[in-house]
Amino acid sequence: MTKTVVVIQSNYIPWRGYFDMLRLADEVIFLESVQYTRQDWRNRNRIKTPNGLIWLTIPVEARFGQAIDETRPAQAGWVENHIASITHAYRRAAHFDRVAPWIFSAMREAGQAAILSQINAILLQKICSGLGIERMMHRCVDVIERSALAAMNPSERVVELVL
């Protein structure tokens, strides 16, 4: 029997295609032991507003060479700021009153985590659950030891994770 495994870095409030990919997978492995990249999708995303696109960014403590799963939020309060921005942009959208309570609850729960990859994982799992996507999700370091992952080249790493 074959299975489809998706090896992916977590994103903050990912795009629709990310969830389509998860829906097609049998198993998901978050590749979070790799280097955190600044100004990327790990800690931010854009939303449409009446005045154009705006960034929702989780402020993080970033230092050169740190892994995604070592990256910490730099300050509190970002969750409520993001909720306010989403509310302002979408409060008149169809289904907002139905969807907003569970998405905001998920955001608040995720916002309590101490590490960016945990924030993203909690939020992804909650959104997937709300969308009816029930998949096994693992962190790469739960599949292969961190030092072994670091010693592999990127292609080897992916192959070993899916075996």
ZAMAR-345446 format. One line per field, with one value per residue (C-alpha): residue number from 1; y, x, z. Coordinates in Angstrom, 2 decimals, m for minus. Layout:
N
bakol	[NUM|...]
v	[Y|...]
u	[X|...]
w	[Z|...]
END
This chain:
163
bakol	[1|2|3|4|5|6|7|8|9|10|11|12|13|14|15|16|17|18|19|20|21|22|23|24|25|26|27|28|29|30|31|32|33|34|35|36|37|38|39|40|41|42|43|44|45|46|47|48|49|50|51|52|53|54|55|56|57|58|59|60|61|62|63|64|65|66|67|68|69|70|71|72|73|74|75|76|77|78|79|80|81|82|83|84|85|86|87|88|89|90|91|92|93|94|95|96|97|98|99|100|101|102|103|104|105|106|107|108|109|110|111|112|113|114|115|116|117|118|119|120|121|122|123|124|125|126|127|128|129|130|131|132|133|134|135|136|137|138|139|140|141|142|143|144|145|146|147|148|149|150|151|152|153|154|155|156|157|158|159|160|161|162|163]
v	[0.00|3.46|6.60|10.27|12.14|15.91|17.36|21.07|24.05|25.53|28.84|31.40|31.30|29.53|29.98|27.72|25.56|24.64|23.10|21.40|19.79|18.67|17.25|15.06|13.76|10.70|12.11|15.53|16.16|19.70|20.44|22.90|22.08|24.08|27.69|30.34|32.82|36.43|38.10|34.76|33.02|31.31|34.24|36.41|36.50|39.06|39.78|41.84|44.98|47.77|49.74|46.96|44.16|44.37|42.13|40.25|39.58|37.76|39.74|37.28|37.24|36.31|35.63|34.32|30.56|29.75|27.04|27.64|25.55|27.77|31.02|32.78|35.56|38.87|40.41|39.76|41.34|40.40|38.00|40.69|43.05|40.39|39.63|43.34|43.63|40.55|41.78|45.22|43.74|40.93|41.71|42.23|39.06|36.22|33.66|35.93|35.53|31.75|31.38|34.18|32.72|29.42|30.94|33.64|31.03|29.00|32.09|32.92|29.36|29.27|32.65|31.16|28.95|29.95|28.90|30.00|26.44|25.54|28.58|27.51|23.84|24.60|27.00|24.59|21.68|23.79|25.08|21.58|20.23|22.97|22.08|18.37|17.54|14.91|13.91|12.53|15.48|15.12|17.33|16.25|15.91|13.38|11.23|11.63|12.98|16.66|15.99|13.35|15.75|18.48|16.13|15.35|17.34|18.67|15.89|13.15|14.74|14.61|11.04|9.84|11.61|9.90|6.36]
u	[0.00|1.30|0.72|1.12|3.40|3.71|6.93|6.42|7.37|4.53|3.05|1.09|m2.52|m1.66|m3.29|m6.03|m3.66|m1.75|m4.93|m5.67|m2.23|m2.89|m6.26|m4.53|m1.95|m2.15|0.51|2.11|5.62|6.55|10.14|10.89|14.52|15.74|16.86|14.24|14.11|13.24|10.43|8.93|5.59|6.56|5.49|3.40|0.72|m1.33|m5.04|m7.18|m8.68|m10.78|m7.52|m5.49|m3.31|m1.83|0.62|m0.26|3.13|4.01|6.99|9.81|13.22|15.40|19.10|21.19|21.16|18.33|15.86|12.16|11.45|13.82|12.11|10.16|7.57|9.18|6.16|2.69|m0.44|0.05|m2.94|m5.45|m3.98|m4.40|m7.95|m8.79|m7.35|m9.24|m12.46|m12.13|m11.45|m14.03|m16.82|m19.30|m18.27|m20.73|m20.31|m18.05|m20.28|m20.15|m16.42|m14.86|m15.51|m13.74|m10.89|m10.30|m10.42|m7.81|m5.64|m5.83|m4.94|m2.04|m0.86|m0.18|2.61|6.20|7.64|6.65|6.43|4.08|1.91|1.65|1.06|m1.76|m3.41|m3.03|m4.48|m7.46|m8.15|m7.75|m10.19|m12.69|m12.30|m12.71|m9.08|m7.96|m4.36|m1.48|0.89|4.43|7.42|10.50|12.52|9.96|10.69|14.50|16.90|17.84|21.58|20.93|18.64|21.29|23.92|21.80|21.61|18.10|17.16|18.37|16.43|13.14|13.68|14.55|11.55|9.06|10.46]
w	[0.00|m0.85|1.10|0.31|2.69|2.57|4.01|4.43|6.53|8.51|7.48|9.43|8.19|4.90|1.55|0.23|m1.82|1.35|2.76|m0.58|m0.34|3.24|2.19|m0.40|2.09|4.29|6.59|7.12|8.42|9.39|8.42|11.21|12.07|9.06|9.11|9.80|6.93|7.58|5.63|4.68|5.27|8.54|10.69|8.41|5.76|3.91|3.99|1.65|3.13|1.62|1.35|m0.26|1.07|4.57|6.38|9.54|11.11|14.30|15.60|16.34|17.95|14.99|14.96|12.09|11.72|14.10|13.14|12.67|15.78|17.80|16.80|19.54|19.38|20.36|22.08|23.36|21.92|18.31|18.35|19.31|16.72|14.03|15.14|15.01|11.48|10.27|11.89|10.34|6.88|6.88|9.37|6.53|4.67|4.30|7.10|9.18|12.25|11.89|11.17|13.22|16.70|16.04|14.02|16.65|19.41|17.51|17.05|20.76|21.72|19.26|20.48|23.92|22.51|23.16|19.78|16.27|14.92|17.81|17.03|13.39|14.21|16.66|14.25|11.32|13.28|14.41|10.91|9.43|12.00|11.12|7.44|8.10|7.27|9.76|9.08|11.08|11.64|12.93|13.55|11.60|14.84|16.07|13.01|12.78|15.38|14.90|14.53|11.85|9.97|10.12|8.67|5.58|2.38|1.62|m0.82|1.52|4.37|2.49|1.32|4.82|6.35|4.07|4.38]
END
